[in-house]
Amino acid sequence: MATDYDAPRTRPEDEPANESLEAIQVQRSATAQTSVIDAEDFDTAEGIDLPGADLSHEELTVAVIPEQSDEFTCGACFLVRHRSQLARQSGAVKYCTDCEG
């Protein structure tokens, strides 16, 4: 449906047509709510990592599972994929269907 942007806008029936700016500001300030942060959610800042924070003292523990017999590492994206996603093999280098597609 086309919209006529030059047509005068109509106000909703519940909104007075000639309300003053001061009255609108008073009404909005009376109903304005302040935002309150729940302190229980953020008791400590340990769960928050800021961008550029020094994390050199942190250790990361990850269990590394070697490549299985039915898997290969793609030569383009270097992701470990299942053999069913093998698209092409060029010598010892294998490529997945996502990189070849």
N, C-alpha and C positions, 0 to 999 in steps of 0.2 A: 504494500500500500504506500502510495506517495505521501510525503509530508510537506505541507505548505509552511515553510519557515518564515514567511512574511506575514502570516495571519497573526492577529493579536492572541496572546496566551490567555487562557481562562484560568481562574483560580478555583480551587476546590470549594465546595459550599461551606465547609467547616472553618475556612480561613477568611477572616474579615478583609475587605478590599482596601480599606484605608487605615491600616494600623501603623502607628508611628514607629520610627526606628528605635527610639528610646524604650517604648513599650516592648518591642521584640527583644531588645537586649536584656531588659529586666526579667522577662519571662524565661529567656534562655539561661541567664545566670542563676535563677531560682531553681531550675530543673537540672542544671549542670551537675555532673557527678565527678568526683575525683577518682582517679585510678588508684587502687590499693593493691599492692603486691603482697601475696601471702608469704610471710616470713618463714613458715614451716617448709615450704618447697625449696627455699634457697638458704638453708641454715649455714652452710659452708660453701666456699667457692671452689672446693676440690673437684666438683663435678663439672666445672665450667673451664674450657680451654679457650683462652683468648688467641686471636690470630697473631702470629709472630712470637708467641710465648716460648721461653727456653725450656725445652723438654729433654735436655741432654742427660738429666739425672734419672729419667724414666727408663724402665726396662719393658720390652715387649716380649711376651712368651707366646710362641705359636708352634703348634705341632705340625711338622712338615712330613707329609706322606709322599713317598717316592712315586714316580710315574708307574702306573699299573700296566700290565701286559696288553690290555685292550684300550690304551690311551696313547696319544701322541702330542707333541708340542708343535704348534703351528709356527712356521718360519717367518710369517709376516706379523701376526699380532702377539706371538709368544705365549698364547694361552694354552693350557692343557685341555685337549678335547677328546671325546670318545671316537673310536675308530669309525663309527657310522657317519661322522662329520668330515671324514677325509675326502677332499675333492681332487687333489693332485699331488703327485710325488715326483720331485725332480732330484734324482740322486738320493742323498740322505735327507734332504729338506722336504718336509711335508706341509701342505697348505690346507686349511679348513674351508668349508663351504661358504662361510661368511666372508672371508678374504677373497675368495675366487669368484663370488657371486657378483 
